[in-house]
Amino acid sequence: MYIPRPAKLLFTVDDGWNRYLEKHGDSVSQWTQLAVERMLACGTCAMGVRRYCCALPGFT
């Protein structure tokens, strides 16, 4: 079972980051937005992660 990193959860639960940007996006610098977007992409296929899993049925 995959469990996201705790810091990532703060930004993704209830779409928190996107909701924050809707309200306060004009006060968030481009560098901050870039850093958060890269942090959120970390550990995904977009950033080159490899995922290994068992080939046996019922095991993940």
C-alpha positions as CSV (number, residue, x, y, z in Angstrom):
1,M,0.0,0.0,0.0
2,Y,1.3,3.5,-0.9
3,I,1.2,6.1,1.8
4,P,2.0,9.7,0.6
5,R,4.5,11.7,2.4
6,P,3.1,13.8,5.3
7,A,4.0,17.1,3.8
8,K,2.4,16.1,0.6
9,L,-0.8,15.3,2.4
10,L,-1.1,18.8,3.8
11,F,-1.3,20.1,0.3
12,T,-3.5,17.4,-1.3
13,V,-6.2,16.6,1.3
14,D,-9.5,18.2,0.2
15,D,-7.6,19.8,-2.7
16,G,-6.1,22.2,-0.3
17,W,-3.4,23.7,-2.5
18,N,-5.7,24.5,-5.4
19,R,-8.3,25.9,-3.0
20,Y,-5.6,28.1,-1.4
21,L,-4.5,29.3,-4.8
22,E,-8.0,30.2,-5.8
23,K,-8.3,32.5,-2.7
24,H,-4.8,33.8,-2.4
25,G,-3.0,33.0,-5.6
26,D,-2.2,36.6,-6.4
27,S,-0.2,36.9,-3.2
28,V,1.8,33.6,-3.8
29,S,5.1,34.2,-5.7
30,Q,5.8,32.2,-8.9
31,W,8.8,30.6,-7.1
32,T,6.6,29.4,-4.3
33,Q,4.1,28.0,-6.7
34,L,6.9,26.2,-8.7
35,A,8.4,24.8,-5.5
36,V,5.1,23.4,-4.3
37,E,4.2,22.0,-7.7
38,R,7.5,20.2,-7.9
39,M,7.1,18.9,-4.4
40,L,3.7,17.5,-5.3
41,A,5.1,15.9,-8.5
42,C,7.9,14.2,-6.5
43,G,7.4,10.5,-6.4
44,T,5.2,10.4,-9.4
45,C,5.7,9.2,-13.0
46,A,6.0,12.9,-14.0
47,M,9.3,13.1,-12.1
48,G,10.7,9.7,-13.2
49,V,9.7,7.4,-10.3
50,R,9.7,3.7,-10.7
51,R,7.2,1.5,-9.0
52,Y,8.0,-2.1,-8.2
53,C,5.3,-4.6,-7.2
54,C,4.9,-8.3,-6.7
55,A,3.6,-10.3,-9.7
56,L,1.6,-12.6,-7.5
57,P,-2.1,-12.0,-7.3
58,G,-3.3,-10.4,-4.1
59,F,0.1,-8.9,-3.3
60,T,0.7,-5.2,-3.9
